[in-house]
């Protein structure tokens, strides 16, 4: 039976054109794009009301960004929400939000789902089955594996990414498949007739594919319920095609049941889903860099907090939870992407700094605790170096010591290269820490250096270490003219590397913050000479270039080769940049390589895949899915590599294989076996589309509407290679054969008859591999041969099986590593491009001044890793992780301890697997929970290179039990051996014996400002406060009475306490209310009366678990604070008749967050937060330091539900 499942919903952007408060609360100031003044809280209530009026009405509420506030402030609807969930009339999203997968790390995506699932299941009784990244700008290639291992049955998304049928199985790199539906999430219909006509028309495409079930949405961005729809549920079911109001879960269950019952099948694909809104890899790039810093620091903090917990310390649940939730809030697809307005941007930067501050504090406390357990006795100042990675690491360490000159030794007296740099009354010592054990530490000592050689400074233009030799050209802006690795030159003749280029962009491009659109005008640093200085000492050799690009900016670039470290490090400062023309400015650095006949491989989440090059050179013009310039711009997670990957070799000639079109005839038996070939390719990072040899023209010619985005064979610009499969016939294959010599065709046909299949590679407009089989068993044999050959990434064909020109793929490669500059491209001539920053018009402007955050001075760090062999053989993924994570050094005193000089707490052996998580089980504060201490440890790993991997788990803590788990940390079964297939992700739950000793509790249990305002969204604060509001008291005006609602948010424990009430101008019936509430229960109290002309305020204040909270209800206007500035003083005057207290928070670029938070990106530190208190009609004064960097600063005053932003 034909059925259409229709989902009433609204789409949530917690920040975008408007700020968080506007979207949450609504009001007439809400931008006109929403078409109405309703905020999320009112929208939830409106949709629930529809369910009350119509017993068959079903809805979707997809994100915690609004569901958690609603749960807190309107506790009276909790039971109704649970009732709707139990009746399958309400679907929840199963995620915290809709994060932009291409902009964030793999663990962040998993945690987003873990937080959402935990809340939805424990608070609402839901079990979400469909993941809904509806408005997300492209998707990770491993999405199906992630979702399948998280318990989802399918995925629904909307963006018109090129290359997909309307419904399909998508295969991840490991071979996991999951059904996906690509469908617009917006739908607006004037009446039932229009709805039926539109949905019926759109249903024709699926019918033509033999599919008799569809999914559609009604609603859109912040849309209220459709007026006429309520009460029409039964009538909708009675049409020619029944329309069922439902959440997407019922559709996905029915789709899977019908496929399982063989009523129809859906096509397979493993195609890359990333290309959409490519400018979002670059816009407001400091968001991306801050996110990388935040994720790395948080993962390190988690790992060492877990180890500290096993030694007896308390696990810092609250600080880690808040740091994660602030990251998750910022990772929404209209936040981290840089597509927001100016005010939300400032709030996002403040949020990133807060998360980074919390995780840094926990990391430092964890390392200090572990250091206290170590025997550090010995001569000199002890330095303990920690390694957060699962392999032994040798890398740079930085410590601050009293002024002096030092040498670094181990306990045996062996010296390690180091340098001391005076900084005021301290000295920064940088040294190479060697052989730090995995997830462990090693002790070094700083001794006075009497005869230590000083740094030599001269005008030289070459540097080298045991791996590389580099020469720069001062006349060409200091660009690299030669980079040699093991005797091989990597720079193309006459070109350069690390060349800074300014590309002009059309500022009137469509959706400026979302896109890139170069004009063709380019200004290169190589057009101007640069001053070059060389520094050499026992640790490094370094070149420093300083130059200028016209009157636009100065620049400073540093290239460093460290002794014993196999990478080249770069630092680029864009100094005093000013946007001087109407056009937008894009800054990139380029690396012109001589690696011909190679394709780029980009790291994605939990894996890597080969993509295409640009067709042109530095020509980047995109809009949504459109690629006007045929460029190869993509997001790279941590690295992009140009070099050998999967190759077809014929004698001494070879062809690189990238994204592939697999072309098949209309034969069921071929369709049924294609997933075998898809998996063989995916396991080596090669993605593919399946297309019919006739482009399915007959079926498509009858359609008036299509959801499909799959282009014809000859129009797919993303394709680098084709495989044409015949059984034995195939229109495309036959056309190819017609272009070959007669004797080669005859041999091809003869071999098929004799062997059962034949294979031949040839060149057309693109290389194509022809496979012809006389039956399905022959085709299976051919696929088996290809799979076996792919084990070493080379498909070897005999000379008679190839008709190609002589070309050779290189045996070397070059990996470009980023620390948050995720936008990359490889040009047609082998030039690798790293996008640094660009200017773009705001999507929403709120300030009465211009904020261009790219102006001023900004710093970027990156590295290259020239290597032999493929990226997998060279372990490029390890080099990139090492460059991002680094080592952590702690200066301590000499003392005894139970731990030795070098130790590995947890060891996964020598396998090439990558650890992504080491943490305590669960996210107990997502609900929140009263029981937050359980002792099981979660380890998550993945295979990064497309090979089978066996490993072991060794622990310094006795292992009681190890079980395999899913990504949601649900136990599957006990295990005693560990094996990962190519690109697979696995999670293990370890029961370890914890130390019986109990040590300190270094959790951060309270916000800097007390009491905490519970309607945090009104302060544009991002995530809810530390502790996630376990108990909420909220004030509400209801007619002529004022009510207090007290809700227990704990899912597993009673909550009791007192709420204190105070007021100005309003007489209260009670000054104090005691509460004692069961889990998830609430109570309500009438506390005062009010009238229309009532003026004054009521405050409710309470304490719970060491933190003070407050809600405020204001009658009449709250007069804005009057703020003035003088030098480094901020003067705040309160014009109201009641006291005002709040927070001053400084928004600033990350270069001003301090060395402790941002490392070598730092130019200094300015304070983050100040508390202020102003008595009625009085003034208070704060002293602040603006820092020395020429860049933006915004002062944000958050008080009593208001947020005021000023430029000092």
N, C-alpha and C positions, 0 to 999 in steps of 0.2 A: 504494500500500500504506500502511495506517495504521501509524504509528510514534510511540512516545513516547521522547524522549531524557531520561534521568534523570541528574542531575549530583550525585554525592557531593561534599560540601564542608563547610567550617565557615566561619562569618562572623567576621571580625576587627574588634574595636573596640580599637585600641591603647591608648586610655584611655576610660573611661566610668564605670561604678559603681566599678570597681577602678582602681588605678594601673597604669602601664606595666609595672612589674616583675611585679606579680601576674598580669597577662594573659600576659606573655611566659614566665614561669617556672612559673606554676601554684602549687599547694600548697593546703593545707586552708583557708587564709584567703581563698581566692578566693570571691567572693560566691555565694550559693546559686543565683542565677539561672542560672548556667552548668551547674548540676546535677552537676558533677564537678570534680576538682581539677587537670585537665590544662591546662597552659599551651600557648601557640602552638608552642613548639619541640617539645614532645612530640606535639602534634597533627599537625604536619607529618610527623614520623617515623611516627606511626601510619597515616596515610593512604598514605605511601610503602610501608609494610609490606603494606598491603592489595594494592597493585599487584604486590608481589613474590609474594604468595600466589595471586593470581588474574590470569592473563595477559590477561584481557579487562576487567579493572577499570580504570576511568578516573576521574580526579579533577580538581578545580579548586583551584589555589592562586593567590589573586587579588591579594595586596598585598605590597609591599616591606617594610612595617612588620615583618613576621615572616620573609619570605623571605630578605632580606639577612642578618639575624642567623643564620638557619639555614645559609645558604651559607657564612658565615664560620666557624661553630663546628663544623659537621659536613661538612667538605669531602669526606669519603669518599663522600657521596651525590651529588656533582655529576654524575658520569658517568651514574648511574641517572636523575637528573632529565632530563639531555639525551636519554637514550634514550627515556624516556616521551614527551617532547615530540616527538621524531622519529617516534614511532609513533602520534601523535595521541591518546595516552592521558592526557596532562596538558595542560590549558589554563592559561595564565597571564592575569592581568587586563589587562596593557597599561597600567597606571597605577600611580602611587606608592601610592595609597590610594583610598578612596571619599570625596572631598572634598564638603563641603556647598556645592553650586553657588550657592545663593541668598545665601551669606554671603561669598563671595570674589570677587576680580577676574578679568577675562577671561584675563589672562596667566597667573595662578596655575593656572587650569584647564588651559590648554595645557601649562604646564610639568609639571603632575602627570602628564599623559599622556606627555610627552616623556621624563621620568625613567623612568617605568615601561617604556615601549617600548624605551628604550636598554638598560636592564638585561636585560629579557626576551630581546631579540634577541641582544645581544653575549655575555652570560654563558650563557644557557640555550638559545640557538638557536631561540627561539620567534618566532612572528609572530602575535601576538594579533589576532583579528578581531572580537571582541565586547566592547564596553565594558560594565562591570558596576557601575553605581552602585546596587547592590541595595537598600541600606538608607537611601539619601540622601533628605533631607526636601524633595522637590520638585526641579524641574529647570529649567535655563535654556532660554528659548525658542530659543536658537541652538544647542542641543546637537547636532541632526542635522548641521548644517553643520560644526561643530567636529569631530565624529567622522568624517564622510565625508572631510574634508580631513586627517585623521590616519591614514587607512588602514583604519578599521573598516568592517565589513560590516553591523553592526547593534548594537542596544543592548537590554539586559535590565535592568529595574528592578522594584521590588516595592511601593512604597507605594501605598495606595489613593487616589491623587489622583483627584478627581471628573472624569468626562467622557471615559473612554477605553475603547475595545474591548479585548479581550484581546491582540490582535495587530494592528498597524496601521503604516502609513507616517506618520511625523511630518514635517511641513514646517517648516523654519526660516524666519525673516523674509526671507531671500534667495531662498527657493524650493527649497533643498536638501531632499531627502527621504531617509529612511533607515528601514528596518523596526525597530520596537520591539516587544518582548514584555513585557507587565506581568504578573508572576506572583510569588506568594509565594516568598521565598527559603528559608523554613523548611519542613521536612517530616519527620515522625516516624511510623514505621510499625512495628507490633509484629512483623509477619511478612509473608511474601510474599502471602498471601491478602488481607490488609488493604491492602497496597500496590496490588495489582491492582484491587481493588474501588474504592479511592479514586481512583486515576488514571483508571480507566475512566469513573467518574461525572463527573469533571472534564473529560474529553475530549468529552463530549456537546455542550458549548457550541461548541467549534470545529467539530465535525462538522455542527452545525446551520448553520454559516456556509460549509460546503463545504470546510473545511480539514482535511487528513488527517495533520497532523504536529503534535506538541506538545512542549513543554519543561517539565520539572519538576525540583525540587531535593529532595534528601534530606540532612538535616543542618540546622544553624541556628547560633545564637550560640555560638561556642566548642565546638561539638559534636564528640565523637570519632566515628570511623566506626561505622556501624550494624552491630552484631555479626553478625547473621545474613546480611548481604548478601554478604560476601566468599565467593567460590567459587560464587556463584549467577548469574554473568553469562550463561552459556549458557542456563540454565533460564529466565531472564527474557525471553530472545529468543523463546522457544517458545510463548508464550501467544497468546490470541486477538488481542490487540494487542501486537506485539513491543515490549518495553521494552529500550532500549539504554543501557547505562552509558556516559556520554560527558561531555565538556566541552561548554559551550554553543556552541563554534565549529562543530562538526559539524552541530548543529541549524540554526544560522543559514545555513550554506552550503546545506544541503538545502532549507530554506525558500525561499531565493532561487532555487534551481534549479527548484523546483516552480512558483513564481510565473512565472519566465521561460518554463517549459514550458507555461504556461497551464492547469495542473491546477486552479488556483483563483486568486482575487485577494484582496487584503486592503484594508480601507477606509483612506481618507486622513483626516487631521486636521491642523490647525495650532494646536490649542488650547493655551492657557497651561497649563503644568505646574507652576506655582509653589506653589499653595496646599496646604500641609501643615505641621503643627506651627508655626503662626504665631508662637508665643511664642519660638521660637528666633532671631527677628530682634532680640529684646530681652533675653533672659536673659543674665546676666553680660556686660553690654554692653561692658565694657572689653576683652573679647576681640575684639569686632568693631572697636572703635576702634583697638586696638593692631595688628590685622591690616591695617587701612587704612594706618596710618602705616608699617608695615613694607613693605607692597607698594609704596607710592609711593616711599619712600626707596630701595628696592632697584632699582626700574626706573630711577630717576634715576642711581643709582650705575653701573648696567650701561651706560647710554647714554654717560656721560662716560668710563667706563673703556674703552669701545670706541674712542671718539675719541682718547683718550690712547694706546691701543695703536697706532693708525694713525700717531701721531706718534713712535712708537718706544718707549713705555713697555711694560713687561710687563703682560699681562692678568692681573688678580687672580682667577684661576680658583678657588682654594681658598676664599677668603673669600666670594665670590659664591655658590659651590656650597653652602657650609654655611648661609649666610643663607637661600637658597632651600629647602634641605631642612628647615630648622627651621620655616619657614613651612608647607611642605607637610605636615609632621607635625601641626602645630597645626590645620590646616584640615580635618581629618577630621570626619565628620558628628556625632560625639559628643564633639567637642572645642570647636571655635570656636562651636558652637551654644549653649554654656552648659549642656549637659545632663549634665556630668560630676559626679563627687563633689568634695568640698572639697579633698582633697590634689591630685588631678589639676589642678584650677583653678590652684593656686599654681604647679605645674610649668609649665603653659601660659603663664602670665604671665611666668615666668622665661625661657621659651623665646622669647617675643616680644621681650623686652628684649635677649636675646642677638642675635637676628637683626637687630634695629634697630641695635644697637651695631656689628655687622660692616658693615652696608650704609652706615651713617653714616661710618665710618672710610674706606671705599673711596671714597665720594663726596667726602669732604673731600680725600683724597690725590689723586684725579683732578683736582679743580678746582685744587688747589695746583700740580700739575704743569702743567696747561694755562696757568695764570696766569704761570708762570715763562717761558713762550714768548712772552708778549705784551709789546709795547712800552708800558710804563706810565708813561713819562716825562711830566712835567707838574707844574703847581703844586698842592700840597696832598697829602693822603693818597690814593693811588689805591685805588679800589674797583672790582673787576671783577664785573659782574652777569651770571650765566649763566641761559639759558632752555632747559629740557629739552623743550619742546613743539615741535611742527612748524608753528607759526604765530608771527608776531610778537606779542609780549606786552608790556603795560604793567601793572605790578603793584607790590605793596609789597616793599621790601627792608629787611632788618635787619642792622646791623653793630654791633660793640662797639668803641669807641674810647676813648682816654684822656679823662679828665674835661675838659669844655669845652663850648662851644656851637659848633655847626657849621652851615654851609650846604653844600648839595650842588650841584655844577655839572658840566657836561660839559667836554670839552676846548676848546670854543668859548666857554665862560663862561656858557652858558645855565643858569639856576638851576631847581631842581626842588623841589617842596614837601617839607619834612622837619620832623621834631621830634626834639629830644634829651632823653632821660630819664636822669637820674642814677641809677646803681645801684652804691652803694658807691664804690670807687675807679675805677670805669669809667662810661661813658655809653653807653646804647643809642641809636643813631641809626636812626630809621625814615624812609624816604623812598620816593617813587614813582619807580621806574625805568621810563622810557618807551622804547618801540620797541626792545625787546631782540630781536635777530634770531632766527629759528627755529633751534633746535639750535645756538645760538651765544652770543655775549656782547656786552657793551658796557661801556666804561670810564666811570666817574664819579670825581669828586674831592671830598674833604671839605676845606673851607677854614674857618678860624676865622670865626665870625659875630659881628661887633661890635654891630650894631644889630638883631639878630634878635628878632622879637616873641615874647613868652612865651605860654604857654597861658593863656587866659582861663577862669576857673572861676566859674560863677554858678548860680542856681537855675532857669534857663530850662527849658522843656519842649518846645521845638521845635529841630530841626536840619535842615539842607538842604545839598545840593550841586547841581551843574548838572543832575543827573538826578532827584533825589527830594527830597520834603519830608515830614518825619515829626513828628508830635506825640504825646506820651504823656499819660496821665491819672494823676497821683499818687494820686488818691483811689481808683483802681482798680488798685492794685498796680504802677503804672507801665506798664500795657499800652498798646499803640499804639492811639490813637483815630482817627488819620488817617495814611494813606500815599498820597501823591499822586505820580503819574508822568505827565509831559507833560499836566497838567491833568486827569487821570483819577484819581478816588478808588478805592482798592482795598478799603477796609475796609467791611464791611456796617454799615449804620446801627445804632447802639446796641450794637455788638459791638466786639471788639478783636483785636489780633494780639500775638504773643509773650507770650501769657498762660500762666503756669505753672499746671498743674492736677495735683492728686494724686487718683488714682482708686483706690479700694479694690478689692482682688481677693479672691476666695475662695481661701484658702490650702489648702483640702482638694480643690481641683480635681484632676482626673485628670492625671497626669504634669505636675506643677507647672512644672518647668523647661522643658518643651516648649510650654506653652500660656499663654494669657491668658484671664482669666475675671473680668470686672468685676462688682461687686455692685450698681452703681447709685449708690453714695455717691461724691460728688465734692467736693473742697475746692479752691477757686480762689484764686490770688494776688490776683485782682480783688476778693475779699471783704475785703481788708485794705489800708490805705494804705501807700504806700512813700515813702521819702525819695528825691528826684530831684536829681541834680547834672548840670550841663552843662559840657563842656570844648570849647573851640574854639581852633584854631590854624591855621597855613597848610596843614597836611596833612589834618586831619580835623575833623569836628564829632561830638561823642559825648555820649550820655546814659547816666548811671549810676544805676540804681535799686537800692535796698536795702530789703528788707522781711522779713516773717516769716509763715509759715503755721502758725498756732496754736502749739502747743508741739512741733511735729514737726520743723521745720527753719527756718533762715534762708535767704534767697536773695539773690543779687546778679546783676543783669543789666546788660549793656552793649550798647548799640546804636551802631554807628559808620558814618558816611558819610565815605568818603575822597574827597578832591578828585580828579576825573578817573577814578574807578573806578565802573563801572556795576553795583553790587551793594550790598546792605545786609548788614552783618556783625553777627552776634549772638554773645554769650558769656553763658552762664548757669552760675553756680555754685550748687549745692545745698550749703548750709553746715551742718555739724554735724547732719546727719540721723541720727535714731535711730528704728528700728522699735519702735513702742510698743504695737501692738495685735496680736492673733492674726492678723488679716487681713494679706495682703500689700499692699504699697504700689507703685503704678505712677505715675511722673512723666511727664507729656507737656507739650509746648508746642503751642499751637494758633494758627492764623492764619485768622481768620474773614473770608472774601472775599465780594465781591458778584458773583462770576463765575457767574451762573446759566446753566442749559442747556448745561453743559460737562461733559466727562468727563476723568478724570485720565489722564495718560500717565506711565508709570514707566520709568526707564532700567533695562535689563537688560544682560547681558554682550554686547558688540558690537552693541547696538541698543536699541530702545525700543518699547513696546507700550502700547496704550490698554486700560485696565481699567475697573472699575465703582466707583461710590461705595458707601458704607455705606447701608443702608436706614434706620438710626436715627442717633442722636447719642451719641458716646462710650460706646457699648455694644459691648464686645468680649468675646465668649465663643466659644471654639473648643476643639476636641479632635480631633487628627489631621486628617482631611479634613472633619470636621463643622464647620459654621458656624452655631451656634445663634442668634446675634444678627444674622445676615445682614450682617455687617460687611465693609468693604472693605479690611481690613488686608493689606498685601503688603510684601515687601522691595523697597526701591528701591536700586539700586546706588549712584549718586551723586546722583540728583535725581528729583523727582516734579514734574510740571507740571499745573496746572489752567488750561485755556484751550482755544482752538480746536484741533482736529486734523482728522480726516476728518469731513466734513459732507455731508449731503444737503440741497440747497437747492431750495425750491419758491417762486418769486417772492421775497418778502421774508421768508419763513419758512424756518427751517432746523432740522435734527435732527442731533445728534452721533451718530457711529457708534463703538461700542466692540466688545467681544467679541460675536460673532455666531453664532447658530444658522442653518445653511443646511439647509433642509428640502426633501427631494427625494422623488419617487416611487420605487417599486421598478423602475427601468429601467436596464439596463446602459449604454445610450448616455449617459444623464445622469451616471451614476457615472464614466464614462470621461472626461468633459469637466470635471468639477468641479475637478480640480487647477488648471485655468486660472484660475478665479475665486479659489480659495484663494491662489494666488500673487499675483494683483493686490492682494488685501486685505493679505496678509502683507507685501508690499513697502512698505505704508504703515503698518505697525505694528498692523494689525487681525487678530486671531486668530479662528479659527472652528472649530466642530464641524459634522460632517455627521450629520443625523438623518433617518430615514424619516418620511414624513407620517403613517403609522399607528403610529409609535413601535416598529415591528418586533414588535408584540404577539404575532402568531401564532407566530413562531419562538420568542420568549422564553417564552411560556406553557408550553411543554413542558419547560423546563429546571429541574432540581432544584438546580443549582449554577452560579454565574456568576463569572468573573473580571472581566467587564465592569463598569465604574463609570459608564457613560453613563446619565444620568437622562433621563426623559421630557421632551418639549419644555416642558410646562407646569410642570415641577418644577425646572428648571435655574436656580438663583438667581444664577448668575454671568453670565447672558445680559443684554445691554443692547439687543440689536437682532436682528432676524430677517430672513432672506431666504428666501422661499418660491418654489420653482421648479417650474413645471408644463411638461409636454411632451405635450399642453397641460394634462393633468389632474394634480391634486395635492389630496389630501383637505384639507390645511391651507389651501392657497390658495383652494379653493372655499369653505371656511367664512369666510375673510376677505372674499371677494367678496360673500357673502350679506349682509354687513353694510353694503355700500355702496349709494348711490342707484342705481336701475335704469339711468339714463342713463349713469352713469359706468361701470358694468359693461359696457353695450353698447359704449361707446366703446373700452374695454379689449379686448373680444373682436374688434371690427372692426379695430382697429389691428394686432392679432396676425395676422389674415388678410391684411391689405394689406401689412404691412411684414415679416412673418415672426416678429415678437416684439412684446410689449408690456410696459411697465414702469409701475408705480404704487407710490407710497409712502403708507401709511396708519398710523393709530394704533389699536392694540388695547391690551391690557395693556402691551405694548411696541411700539415702532415696528416696522413690517414692510415690506420691499420685495418687492413681488410681481413676478415675472418669468414670463411665459408665452410659449412658442414652439410653433409648429405642427410644427417638425422640428428636428433637431440643428443644422442650419446656421443656423437662426434664433436658436437659443440661443447659438451661437458668436458671432453678430453682437452680441447683447445683451452678452455678456461683453466683447467688444472695445470697445464703447461705454463700459462701466463702467471698464475699464482705462485708456482714454484720459482720461476725466474725472478719474480718481484721480491723474493726474500733478500736479495742483495741489491735491489733497486735497479737492476739492469735486465731488460728483456733482450736476450741474445737471439738474433736471427741469422740464418745462414746467408751467404752472399746472394744466393738465388732467391732469397725471400725479401729482398730489398730493391727498390728503384728510387734511390735518393742521391742527391749531390754530396760531394765530400765535405763534411763539416765534422768538427770534433767538439764535444762538450768539454769544458775545462776540468782539470783535476784538482783545482783549488777553488776556494770560495772566500767571500768577505761578508761577515755578519755585522750589521749596524745595530747597536744596542741603545735603547732609550730608557729614560727615567721619568716617563710621563708624557713626552712628546710623541704621541702615538700615531700621528699622521705620517705616512710614508708613501713613496712611489719609486718605481724603477723605470727609468726612461728607456726608449728604444735602443739607445746607444750604450746601455749598461751603466748609466749614471744613477746612483742611489740618492734619493732626495729625503731629507728629514725636514719636516715642517716645524718651524719654531713658533711663530705667532702671526696673527693677522688682525686688522681692525674690522669691525662690522657694526652696522647700525643695530641698536637695541630693538628687541621685539616690543618692548614697552618702556616708555620713559616716564619716570616719576619725579626725578629731582629737577629743581629749577636751575641747576647748573649742569654743565657737560662733564660726564665721567667717561674717559677713554682709558681704561686700565692698562692698555698696551703702551701708553706713553711713558716717558721717563726711562728708568734704567731697569733692565731685567736680565736674569742669568739663566743659562741653559747648560746642562751637562749631559754628555753622551759618550759613547765609546765605539771603537771598531775592533773586530777580531778577525784578522786575516788568518786563514787556516788551509790545511791540506785536506782533500777528500770532501765528502758531503757534510752538510750541517749536522747530520746525525752522528757520523763518525767523529766529527770534531767536537761533539757535545756543546754546540752553540747554546743550547738551553741552559746548561750549567753556567757558562760564562755570563749570560744575561742575568741569571738569578743572583750570582755572586756580586755583580756590579750593582744590583739593586739592594740586596740585603746587607752585604758587607759583614764585618766582624764588629763586636762590641767589646770595648776595653774598659775595665774598672780599676781605678787606682785605689789601693787599700793600705792597711798597715800590716806589719809583721805580726802574725799570731798563729797559734796552733789550731788544728781543726781535724775533723774526721775524714776529710776527703784528700786525695793525693794531689800531686802537682799537675797531673794531666788526666783527664777522665772523660768518658762518653756516657751520658746518662741513659740514652736510648739509642740503639744502633740498628740500622736496617741493612747492614752488610754492604758489599761492594757493587750491588746492582745499580743500573742506571735509572731507577725509578726516582720520582720527585715527590717529596713530602709537601703537602699543601696545608695540612691542619694537624696540630697536636694540641688538644684541649680537653677540658672536662665535658662529659656528656651533657647534651641538651642546651637549651637557652631558657633556664627556669624563670627569668624575669620577663620573658615575652608575654606572659599571661597577666600579671606576674604570679609567682608561686611563693608560698611560705617556706617550703622545704627546698633550699637551694644547694645543699651539700650532699651530692652523691659522688662516689669515688671512682666510677668507671672512666677510663681515659679513651678518647677517640683519636685514632690515627687515620688520616686520609692520604692516599698516594695515587699517582697515576703514572702510566708508561708514556714517556715523552717523544719517542723516536720511531715508532712503528715496528717494534720488535717484541717478541716474547721476552718476559723477564721473570726470573725466579729470585726470591729474596727471603730473608729471615728477619725476625724481630728479636733483638737482644735487649734486655733491660737490666739496669742496676738494681731495680726493685723486683722482688720475687713475683713471677707471673702466676696467677691463680687460674686464669682462663682467658682465652682469646676467641672471639667470635667474629664472623663476618657480619656486616650490617649494611643497610641501605644508606643513602645520603641523608635521610632523616634520622639516622642513628638507631633505627629499629633493628634489633638483633634478628639475624637470619638463621645462622647455625654455627656451632663451634668449628674451629679449623686448627690444623697443626702444620699445614704447609701453605706457602704463599706464592701465587703465580698471577701475573698480569699478562693479558693478551695485548696486542698492539693498541695503543692509545686508550686503554681501558682505565676507568676510575674505580677504585675500591676503597671501602671504609671498613675499619676494624675497631672492635670494642674490646678494650683490655681491662681485665680486673687485676689490679696490681696491689701488692701489700704496701700500704702506706706506713710511714714511720709512726710509731706510737707517740713520739714526742710532739708537743704542740708549741708552735712559735707565734710570731707576731701576726697581727691582722693589719695589712697595709692597704686594704681596699679604701676607695674614696666614696664615702657614704652620703655626701651632701654637696649641693651646688655651691659655688662661691658666694652667691647672694642668697640670703635668708630673710624672710620666708620666701619660698618658691611660689610664684604665681602659677596656678594650675591651668589657666587658659593660656598656655605657653604660645599657642599659635598667634595670639594677638600681639605678642612681642616678636613675631617672625623668628622664633627660636629654633625651628626645625623639629627635632625629635623631642619627645616628652622628657621630663627631668630625670636625673639619676634616681634609680629605683622604679621608674616607669609607673608612678602613681599607684601604689598598692591600695591606698584609701583616698577617696575623693569626696570632699564636701563642696557642694556647689549651690550658689544662691540663685534664686529665680523669682522674677516678678510674675505673679499669676493673678491677673485682675487687680483687685485692690488689696491683695495680700502679698507678703514676701515669704517665700518658702526656702527651707534649707533641705537639700537632698544629700544624704550621706550614703556612699556606696562602698562596699568591700569588693575590691578587684581581685583579691587573692582567690585562686581557684581551688585551694586545698586547705585553707586554715581560717579560723575565725579571726576577726579583727575587733579590737576594742580601744577606746580612748575618749578624749574630750575635745569638743570643738568650742573655742572661745569666740564670742561675738562682741563686736564693738561698732559704734556708729557715730556719725556726726549729722545732726539735723533730723534724725529719725529716732523715735522712741521704740526700744526693743522690748518684747515681752519676756525674753530670756537672754541672759548673758553667757550661759554655758549649757552645752548639751552633751550628755554622755551617750556613747554608743557601744554596742556589742553585737556584731553582725556575723551571721553564718557566711561561709564562702559564697561569693558572687551575690550576696543579698544586699538590700538597701532599705533605708527608712527615710521618711519625710516628716518635716516639722514646720508648722506655721510660726514665724518668729516676730512678725510685725505687720502693721497695716500701712498702706500708702495711698496717695491720691495722684491725680494727673499733675498737680503742681508741686508735688513733693520735691524738695531739694535736699541733697545730702548723700552720704555714702553709708553702706553697711559692709563690714569686713568679717569674714569667718577665718579663723586661724587655728591650726591644730598641728600637733607633732606626731610623727610615726617613724619608728626605727631610726631615730637620730637626725631626722630632717624636719624642718618646719615648713608648713604649706599655708597658702592663703588664697581665698577668692574674694573678689570685690564686686559689689553692685553699686553703680553710680546713678543717681537721679539728678537730672539737669546736666549742664555741660561741665566737663573737666577742662579748665582753662590750660592751654599749653604752657609748658615751661618757657621762660625767657632766658636765653643763653647768649653769653657774650664771651669773647676771647681776648686775652692780652698776653703776649709772649707765650709762655708755657702754662698759662693758667686758664681754666675754664670756670666761668662764673655762672651759676644756675640760680635763677630767682623763681620762687613758687608763688604765683598770684592767687592761689586758691585759699579758701578759708579752713582748709584742713591740711594735715601733713602729707607730704609726698615722699616716698622712698623708692629707689630703683637702682638701676645699673647703667653705667656708662661703658659701652663696649666699643673698642676701636677696630674698625675694619681697615686692613692694610694689605699690601701685597706680601706674598709668602717670604720674600727676601728679607722682610723685617720681623720675622717670627723668631729669629735667634738660632744660633748654631746647634743648640741642643735638639731643636725640633726639625730643622731643615738641612743641617749639615753644611756641605760646601756651597749650597745655594745662598747662604746667609750673607747679608751686608750689615747685620746688626740686629738689635732688638728694640722694639717699642712695647710698652705695656699693653696687656690685652683687656683687662677689666678693672673697673672701680665701682664701689658701692657709694651711693650718695643718699643723704637725708636732708630734706628741707622742711623746716617748720612752716606753719601757715604764714604767708606774706613775708617770708624771710629768704635770705640768699645763702648759698653754700659755695665753696670754692674747691676745685680739684686741680692738682698740678700733674701735668703729663709731659712726657718726652716724645717729640715727634720723630726722632731719628734723623739720620743724615741723608738717606737715600732720596733722590729726586723721583718721586712717584706719588701715587694717590693715597689719601687717607680720608676716611669718613668716620665721624663720631655718631654713634647710635645711642640714644637715651631711651631705655626701656623701663616703663613705670606704669603701674595701675592699668594695664591693658592697652597702653599706647606705646608707639615707637616713633621717635623723632630722629631724623637723620640730618646732620649738618656737616658742611665742609669747613674745616678750620681755616 
